[in-house]
Amino acid sequence: MCTFVRFVIPVLILFNMIPSCLAAEKAKEKDHAVASGEKPVVHITEEVEVVAKAPEAAPISAVATVDRAKIEVVAHKDLAQALAYASGTYVSTGTKRESTLQIRGLSSQKIVLLYDGIPIYEPYFGSFDLNTLIAEEVESIKVVKGMTSVLYGPNVLGGAVNVITRRPDADTFRFTSTYGSFDEVQVAATGTARRGPFGFLGSFSYNRVDDFDYTNTNGDHLRRANTDYDTKNFTGKFYYYPGESSELMAEFGYITSEYGLPWAIEHYRERYWRFSDWDRWLFNVGGTFPLGELGYFKARGYYVKHHNVLDAYTSAELDEKEWLSTFNNYSYGVFALGSVLLNPRNELKFSFNAKSDHARTQDDLDEPWEEFSQNTVAVGVEDHFALTRQISLVAGVSVDYLNKEAGNNKTAWNPLGGIRFAPAEDLHVSFSVSQKSRFPTMKDLYSSTAGNPDLREERGTNYELGFGYDHGFRITGAVFTNRVRDLIEGVRMPEGWRVAVNIGRARITGFEVGIARDWAAVQFSANYTYLNTKNLDTGLDLPLVPESQFNVMVNVTHWRHWRFSLWGIAMDESFADNQGERLRVPAYMIANAGVTRRFEYFDLFAKVENLLDADYVTEPGFPMKSRTFRVGLRLHVDRD
């Protein structure tokens, strides 16, 4: 932790040098519609939780939000950069060049990622890659930690990420063009239109880059072979609004990529791999409707397909193929959720999720195809009760059911409960207890080399004490502990291969605190997370979990049409396991800066990332980019 402090102190000094002359606080707008007797209406969003006509109570769950303004500053292409600036999260890049996410020490396979309410994951491996979620069309991101509502469905052992895209509430057009280091080119456009009861959103983006450079321990810049990529993304959303509080919608999304997977420079055997084809299709259709006088009902059906072709070569020249592996995997399902206000103090929420996962894989062109499938159903109910004006209670339970291809089906009960005490309008304290689970992936169960069809679900019990204060400045925090059992780990057998088994027990304790303050022309935010993790079977820390992490952002806006941004991350050291060898990931600090000149209909901007040209890795053997520059233009046209 001492190493970490040496990084944090300079960052704090740098970002607290804010001119006192800009200390005029912005006035806050308060919504007094309910108190004044105005008739509230259902507010429809792409979130899982629609705001009903009842007054909305602040959640007991710990929630970190990344809004559009922050996304525009930190994320030039995808959501990997944006989620690194939420409290309690850690984003790393390793073997398959995937940007994977941890929430409070638990990996992406234990996290649910929802895109407009639709679960996004690769069905066979049960994980997701943040690089495949395009930042241009995202309006905000919510990271839900600790006690997670039953509305988010099954497999939320580690939490949930709710990605909310733009809606066609008015006629708008956004166009962004960027050029950067290593011949990076990005073009993105998003348009929305509203005509009476009809709405439309269309989005397109293209991004390509050549191999990047990294900085070694001597300060030299070296070319990182096989790090080029080429990505195209298309999205279309269609809306029909039959009434003030209801809508019907249909959505289509398609992303296609070709990119290299750089081999490790140390610790691991070199693997010369490229995705010659990485495609994902997404379709969903559904709607939101009033339920009685004071409730809502939301339902969607969806289909998500992955087609991935991985080429392996015999050498770094990539001129002779060794094998070609193909995945044709897909998921389809439905979810329904809603809320009913039983009385002014009692809101009942409910959910139903059903999905079917299918994997069809081929190890090489001449090899036979392997096919697997399994189904998951989850039903949940959650009651929110206002005991007094200051005290509210939440209690609920979900039942998750896994129908396995090999039989031996599994059922998991996940209860939750919490209390929230708000002695003042700008202060609240909450306490919650919840149990969550995660079923094994199809790879864990059915892989011909490592599968174990008798695996049990992973289970965790989480206790959390949280607080929030919002008066002049905003501060949120939580102290938590999580006991996880039946962790699925790979054990090497005497014959040499690894088999997935339930042997793991883990303890995760920690705290997090976030602070934010808005002045007339300055916005400041900072988050700190401390995690103490332990694999109770081995006595070692959980892999790739920094003990301390800190991020900070300062924006200076409305100064003669200029905006200046500074943001950075400091990470403590962490460790990874490589067949019994403990590999160290050194502590690092990354600083970034940007400047934007605003005009009436467009912005000109420039960014520099890794400003100090740090030599760092997020996973052993996989160095990250050296200092990079970008310049660009952003056109924006709005018409009410």
Buried (B, 14 or more C-beta within 10 A) or exposed (E): EEBBEEBBEEBEEEBEEBEEEEEEEEEEEEEEEEEEEEEBEBEBBBBBBBBBBBBBBEBBBBBBEBEBBBBBBBBBBBBBBBBBBBBBBBBBBBBBBBBBBBBBBBBBBBBBBBBBBBBBBBBBBBBBBBBBBBBBBBBBBBBBBBBBBBBBBBBBBBBBBBBBBBBBEEBBBBBBBBBBBBEBBBBBBBBBBBEEEEBBBBBBBEBBBEBBBBBEEEEEEEEBBBBBBEBBBBBBBBBBBEEEBBBBBBBBBBBBBBBBBBBBBEEBEEBBBBBBBBBBBBBBBBBBBBBEEBBBBBBBBBBBBBBBBBBBBEEEEBEEBEBBBBBBBBBBBBBBBBBBBBEEBBBBBBBBBBBBBBBBBBBEEEEEEBEBBBBBBBBBBBBBBBEEEEEBBBBBBBBBBBEBBEEEEBEBEBBBBBBBBBEEEEBBBBBBBBBBBBBBBBBBBBBEEBBBBEBBBBBBBBBBBBBBBBEEEBBBBBBBBBBBBBBBBEEEEEEEEBBBBBEBBBBBBBBBBBBBBBBEBBBBBBBBBBBBBBBBEBEEBBBBBBBBBBBBBBBBBEEEEEBBBBBBBBBBBBBBBEEEEEBEBBBBBBBBBBBBEBEEEBBEBBBBBBBEBBBBBBBBBBBBBBBBEBEBBBBBEEEE
